[in-house]
Amino acid sequence: MLTIHDWQEHQTYRKDRSPPPWIKIHRRIFMSTKWARLSDAEKGQIVSLWILAADNNGNIPSDPVLLRKLAMLDSEPNISKFIELGLMASSGRQDDVKMTPSGCQSDAPEAEAEAEAEAEEKKHPPASPAPDDPWKEFFDEAKTVLGEEGRSLAGKLKAVVGEPVEAFIVLDQCRDKEQPRAYFAATIRNLAREKSARDAEDLKHREMVERQEKRLQERIAAGLVDEHGRTIR
């Protein structure tokens, strides 16, 4: 896996919310010798990888073939050059805790999770992505790692994370587990709980904004303040 250099310094979107709708590209990048050494095509690639990294807090897979598909590039990105210039760094899967999505846990209650996974798999048929869907490779890989029921579990994870890059990281974490399917199922449950909590927080925030807007409109109608909320003297 790869980590974007200085991601936390340059990106300020709250980590407790869903993946950011935007990323920051600082203007001072034009004064960087690193940027100057990139070709026009490589500049487009690195920005595309930054956008992809926003789905997982600055982390992306290290496979250029996979990155080309996920970022929808015309060619494989020049990862070795990006690393050489210090734009990103290679991070080991085992010792880099940042590579574990926040919902993962070390080998969850395996017997219970395994039973739950099997029960859920019978209720939900495997998803069938289109041939050109960027998720297709993930579904195929999930079947390889998790067995025949892998595609069904992959469909559940897709519904929770929404983006393939995080899904691949979750799947990658399962490879060295004694019971990968149980671990995968437990991770889905954790991520689903976190998503529900975020959704509830977002709803609470929207409702607060709506109440504030309603109060403002009432005060405007009463002639107490103008449209900017300034008191009318």
N, C-alpha and C positions, 0 to 999 in steps of 0.2 A: 504494500500500500504506500501511498505518497501523501505528504502533508504540504500544503501551500505555505511558503515562507511568510512569516509575520501576519498570518491571517487574523489573529485576535487583535492585533494592533490596528489593522486597516479596516476591519469590518466591525460594526458596532450594533448590529441587529440583536435584539434580546434572544438568548439561547433557550429561554423557557417557552418561547412561542414556536409556531410552525416554521418550516424553512422560509427564509426571507424572500419577499417578492422582488428584491433588488440587491445588487452588490455595489460597493463603492470602487471607482477607479480614480485614483488621485491624479491630479494634473501634473504633480511633480515627477510622475513616472517618465515624462518626456526628457527630464534632465538626467535620467539614470543611464549609465553606461551599459547596464544589463539590457535595457530596452533597446538601446541603439544597436546592439549586436544581434538582434533578432531580425529575420526577414519579415516582409509584410505578411506572408502566410503564417509564420510562427507567432507573430503578434496576435493574429486572429485565433490561433490555436490556444494560446495561453489565456486569453480572455474567455474563450469558450470553456476551458477547464476551470477557471475561477467560478463561472456561473454554475458548472456542475458541482464544484466543491461546496457551494452554498447549501446543497442538500444534506451535507453531513459535516458541518462545522469545520470546513477547510480540508477535508480528507477525500481522496479519490483512489480508485484502484490503480495499480501500477502497470497493468497490461495494456500496451498501446493499441492492440487490436480491439479490446473491449472499450477503451476510451474513445476510439474513433466512432464506434457505434453509439455509445451513450451520449457523446457530445455532438453527434451528427456531423462529423468532419469529412472533408474530401479525401484526406490521407491520414495515416497514423501520425500522431504527434511525436515530435522529437524529444522524448522524455530525457534522454541522456544529456542533451544540450541544456534543457531547463534546469536539470540538477546541477550541471557544471557551473551554470551562471548563478546558482543560488536562489532561483525562483521557486523551487520546491525541493523537498528532501525525502529520501526513502526512509520509511519507518517500519520496523519489524512488527509482524502481526502479533508475536507472543509478548513482547515487552513494551509495546506502546499502548497504554490504556486508552488513549484518545481514539484508537481505532475501534473500540467497542462501543456500539450505539448505546445511548443512555439507558435503554430498556433492557439490555442484556444482563444476565446474571450467571455466575459460575454454577455449573451443573445443577439445575433446579431439581426438585423432587421427581426423579425420573420415572418411577413406576406410575405415579399418578398422572404425570404429563403424558406419558406414552398412551395410557388408556384414554385420556381425554382426546388426544390427537386422533386415535383410531375411530373414536365415536364421531368426532367432527367430520372426519374424512368421508364417512358414510352418508352424512347429511348433505355435504357440499360437493358436487361433481367438479372435476378439474376445470380450470378456466382454459379457454382456447384462444390465445392471442393470434392476431393476424400474422402472416409470414414476415411482414416488414415491421412488425411491432418491436420496439427496442426491448420489450420485456421477453421476447421469445427465447433468447439465449439464457435468461435467468430461469425460465420455466424448465428448459431442457437440463440445465445444470442442477436444478433442484431435484429433478428426477434421478440424476446420476448420484447425487450425494445422499438423498433421503429415501431412495427407493421408489416403488410404484406410486406411493401416496404423496410423493414430493410435490407434484404439480398442484394437488389440491391444497396443500399447506402453503405453497407459493402464492396461490390466489388469495389466501387469507392475509398473508404478509403484504401483498401489493395493496390491498384495501386499506391497510393501516399506515404504511409509510408513504405511499403515493409516488415515490421516485425510485428508479431502479438502482441508483448508486448505493443507497442505504440498504436495499434488499440484498445486493451482492455482498456487502460487508457482513450482514447477519449470517448469510449462508456460509461465508468464508470462516466465520467463527465456529461453525458447527463441524468442520471437517475433522478436527482432532479430538472430538468428544466421543466417549464410549457409547453414548446413545444420542446420536445427532438429531433424530426426529424429536425426542423428548425435549432436548435443549431448544430446538427450533420452535416447538409449540409453546414452551414456557416464555420464550422471548416475545413471541407474538402477543401473548396475554399481557406481558409487561408494557409493551409498546402501545397496545390498545388502551390500557388504563391511563397511560400518560397522555395519549391523544384525547381521551375523554376529558381529562382534567384541563388540558389546554383549550379544548372547545368550550368548556364551561366558563373558563376565565375570559375567553374572547367574547362570549355571549354576555357575560356580566359587564364587560367594558362597553360593548355596544349599547346595552340598555342604559348605562350611566350617561353616555353621550347623548342618547335620545332624550333622556329626562332633562339634561342641561339645556338642550336645544329647545325643548318645549317650554321650559321656564323663561328662556330668553325671549321666545316669541310672545309669550304672555305679557312680559314686561314691556316689550316693544308696542304691543297692542294697547297697553294701558298708558302709553306715553311717558314711561319712566326712563327708558334708555333708548338710544338709537340702535341701528342695525349692527353696530360694532360692540354693543354692550356698554357704551359710555353713557353715564348719567346725563339726562337732559335737565339743564338748569332753567 
